[in-house]
């Protein structure tokens, strides 16, 4: 008989806490490395929108941490009350994420760091994060689904950390090509996946492996989350290499 309920296991607490640590390590290591490099080059400056975005981003990570700790300590009522602020914070992060993506690309335009097509990646992240958070809010009365959707939504954001440290190092160590140096999706598909998606989806896959190990099946919310997020990220990679998208990105930037 197929199981109709999703029962917590003794492994849930250590696993989800380990994922929390992984999120912090991915973000902090990436941004710390990036900022050190900027400092050494004498260009550790950011526009005002980046500081605001960073404050909200850090606020999300702190709230994500607090919410997980509250659940593990059995303080579910407090967790639910804070959830209202979490929903508002997530909405603000999507808006700020879009604004930051556009404004930073406008500022970088015409410099060696300019890459208008990269808007596809940044906007895709905000679309995926916003969609998963909406699903998580709707599933707030189904704990197993809710916490998996929240976790996956947060893991999606770790590409900002991986892209500043681990992914570039792997490319450098292995003598591989960066996908932005390639011209077509046929050439750049695997380099794009390896650089932008592989570290993030490795963490997301760990959640699936954990469920298969402890529950002998994948949670339906996990399956739906992957079915929603992965095609959007692949589409972002395809768009990155399309000339028509570059034209659209330039229009978005007002160029």
TATACOR-V167458 format. One line per field, one symbol per residue. ss: DSSP state (h for helix, s for strand, l for the rest). phi: phi as a letter, one per 40 degrees, with the letter a starting at -180 (. if undefined). burial: + if it has 9 or more other ideal C-beta (glycine too) atoms within 8 Angstrom, else -. A space follows every 50 residues. Layout:
BEGIN
ss: ???
phi: ???
burial: ???
END
This chain:
BEGIN
ss: lllllllllllhhhhhhhhhhhhhhhhhhhhhhhhhhhhhlllllllhhh hhhhhhhhhhhhhhhhhhhhhhlllhhhhhhhhhhhhhhhhhhhhhhhhh hhhhhhhhlllllllhhhhhhhhhhhhhhhhhhhhhhhllllhhhhhhhh hhhhhhllhhhhlllhhhhhhhhhllllhhhlllhhhhhhhhhhhhhhhh hhhhhhhhhhhhhhhllllhhhhhhhhhhhhhhhhhhhhhllhhhhhhhh hhlll
phi: .ccbbbccbccccccccccccccccccccccccccccccccgbcbbcdcc ccdccccccccccdcccccccccgccccdcccdccccccccccccccccc dcccccccdgbcccadccdcccccdcccdccccccccccccbdccdcccc ccdccdcccccdccacccccccccgccccccbbbccccdcdcccccbdcc cccccdcccdccccbgaccdcccccccccccccccccccdccdccdcccc cccgb
burial: ----------++--+++-++-+++-++++++-+++--+----------++ ++++-++-+++-++++++-+++------+--++--++-++++++-+++++ ++++++-++----+-++++++++++++++++++-+++-++---+++++++ ++++++++++++++++++-++------++--+--+--++-++++++++++ +-++-+++-+++-++---+-++++++-+++-+++++++++++--++--++ --+--
END
